[in-house]
């Protein structure tokens, strides 16, 4: 059975989520230092997840579920960080995750509408 086109990007979404999860749970000393705020890192990572998650959702109900699922994933990661060596949970990180998921999801919805909408003559 061949993979349908939307399935391949959806697999990319799950791989991206696994990467975000793994990088969020490794000890902080094992990560390279970045020259940007950790809140911006969270926002960008979850915006990417929101963009791909919503872009590959099949219908409107799945769009909403994708956004809420990504937000729940970010909260779960923050809770799990309480048990990871050298990590700690922060409400600000969870808020940055949620903002990123919403921004990325909104961008995907705009792009979906532009693709679906007929062009003006």
C-alpha positions as CSV (number, residue, x, y, z in Angstrom):
1,X,0.0,0.0,0.0
2,X,1.5,3.3,-1.1
3,X,1.6,6.3,1.2
4,X,-0.8,9.1,0.3
5,X,0.8,12.5,-0.1
6,X,-0.7,14.0,3.1
7,X,0.7,11.1,5.1
8,X,4.3,11.9,4.3
9,X,4.2,15.5,5.8
10,X,2.2,14.1,8.7
11,X,5.0,11.7,9.4
12,X,7.4,14.7,9.3
13,X,5.2,16.4,11.9
14,X,5.5,13.4,14.3
15,X,9.3,13.2,13.7
16,X,9.5,16.9,14.5
17,X,7.4,16.5,17.6
18,X,9.7,13.6,18.7
19,X,12.8,15.8,18.1
20,X,11.3,18.7,20.1
21,X,10.4,16.3,22.9
22,X,13.8,14.7,23.0
23,X,15.7,18.0,22.9
24,X,13.4,19.3,25.7
25,X,14.2,16.4,28.0
26,X,18.0,16.0,27.6
27,X,20.1,17.6,30.3
28,X,20.6,21.3,29.5
29,X,24.4,21.0,29.6
30,X,24.2,18.6,26.7
31,X,22.6,21.2,24.4
32,X,24.6,23.9,22.5
33,X,24.0,27.4,23.7
34,X,21.9,29.6,21.4
35,X,22.1,33.3,21.1
36,X,18.4,33.8,21.4
37,X,16.0,33.7,24.3
38,X,14.8,30.3,25.4
39,X,11.2,31.6,25.2
40,X,11.9,32.5,21.5
41,X,13.3,29.0,21.0
42,X,10.0,27.6,22.4
43,X,7.9,29.9,20.3
44,X,9.7,29.0,17.1
45,X,9.7,25.2,17.7
46,X,6.0,25.1,18.5
47,X,5.1,27.5,15.7
48,X,6.8,25.0,13.3
49,X,4.8,22.2,14.9
50,X,1.6,24.2,14.7
51,X,2.3,25.1,11.1
52,X,2.9,21.5,9.9
53,X,0.3,20.0,12.3
54,X,-2.5,22.2,11.0
55,X,-1.3,22.1,7.4
56,X,-1.6,18.4,7.4
57,X,-4.9,18.2,9.3
58,X,-7.7,16.6,7.2
59,X,-10.6,18.9,8.2
60,X,-11.6,21.7,10.6
61,X,-12.2,19.5,13.6
62,X,-8.7,18.1,13.2
63,X,-7.2,21.6,12.9
64,X,-8.6,22.5,16.4
65,X,-7.5,19.1,17.8
66,X,-4.0,19.6,16.3
67,X,-3.6,23.0,18.0
68,X,-4.9,21.8,21.3
69,X,-2.8,18.6,21.0
70,X,0.4,20.6,20.4
71,X,-0.4,22.8,23.4
72,X,-1.0,19.8,25.6
73,X,2.2,18.3,24.3
74,X,4.1,21.4,25.4
75,X,2.5,21.3,28.9
76,X,3.3,17.6,29.2
77,X,6.9,18.3,28.3
78,X,7.1,21.0,30.9
79,X,5.8,18.6,33.6
80,X,8.3,15.9,32.5
81,X,11.1,18.4,32.8
82,X,10.6,18.3,36.5
83,X,12.0,14.8,36.4
84,X,14.8,15.4,33.9
85,X,18.3,16.1,35.3
86,X,19.3,19.7,34.9
87,X,15.9,20.8,33.7
88,X,13.0,22.6,35.3
89,X,9.4,23.4,34.4
90,X,8.5,27.0,33.7
91,X,5.0,28.4,33.1
92,X,6.6,30.9,30.7
93,X,7.9,28.1,28.6
94,X,4.4,26.5,28.4
95,X,2.9,29.9,27.5
96,X,5.6,30.4,24.7
97,X,4.7,26.8,23.5
98,X,1.0,27.7,23.4
99,X,1.6,31.0,21.6
100,X,3.8,29.3,19.0
101,X,1.3,26.5,18.4
102,X,-1.5,29.1,17.9
103,X,0.7,31.4,15.6
104,X,1.9,28.4,13.5
105,X,-1.6,27.0,13.3
106,X,-3.1,30.4,12.3
107,X,-0.4,30.8,9.6
108,X,-1.3,27.3,8.2
109,X,-5.0,28.2,8.2
110,X,-4.2,31.4,6.2
111,X,-2.1,29.4,3.7
112,X,-4.8,26.7,3.4
113,X,-7.4,29.3,2.6
114,X,-5.2,31.0,0.0
115,X,-4.6,27.6,-1.6
116,X,-8.3,26.7,-1.6
117,X,-9.7,30.2,-2.6
118,X,-10.2,30.7,-6.3
119,X,-8.0,33.4,-7.7
120,X,-9.5,36.6,-9.0
121,X,-9.8,37.0,-12.7
